[in-house]
Amino acid sequence: MAYQEGATATNKETGQRYIFRGGKWEELTPPPTSARMMGANLSPTTQGAMTFGQGATFNMLDELAGAAALGQMGQSYAMGGTNVAPTRADYTAPRDIVRGGTERFADTNPNLALGLERN
């Protein structure tokens, strides 16, 4: 089977997307800053709250946010609420929003971020 240049495919298990370029399949990654930029553009108060949450959960708030979102999508899919199976992106996007927000807060308020994380 010959693939056409620029053809795309998605791994149904992981959600990873691929594009056919130059005779081979390459990973087609979303812009790495999209979810992190959303977090970085949140209000400083929200970023501070996320930083405090990171400290209170032993730096696991970002992972918990991703797991909660993935669990919600999985439950909705299992109960017939949606026909779209959860993908890796359903986990990484919320995780990266939290990471982007806490990173921006630490960049702009390094001393306060250190104090909030050590609560």
Buried (B, 14 or more C-beta within 10 A) or exposed (E): EEEEEEEEEEEEEEBBBBBBEEEEEEEBEEEEEEBBBBBBEBEBEEBBBBBBBBBEEEEEBBBBBBBEBBEBBEEEBEEEEEEEEBBBBBBBBBBBBBBBBBBBBBEEBEEBBEEBBEE
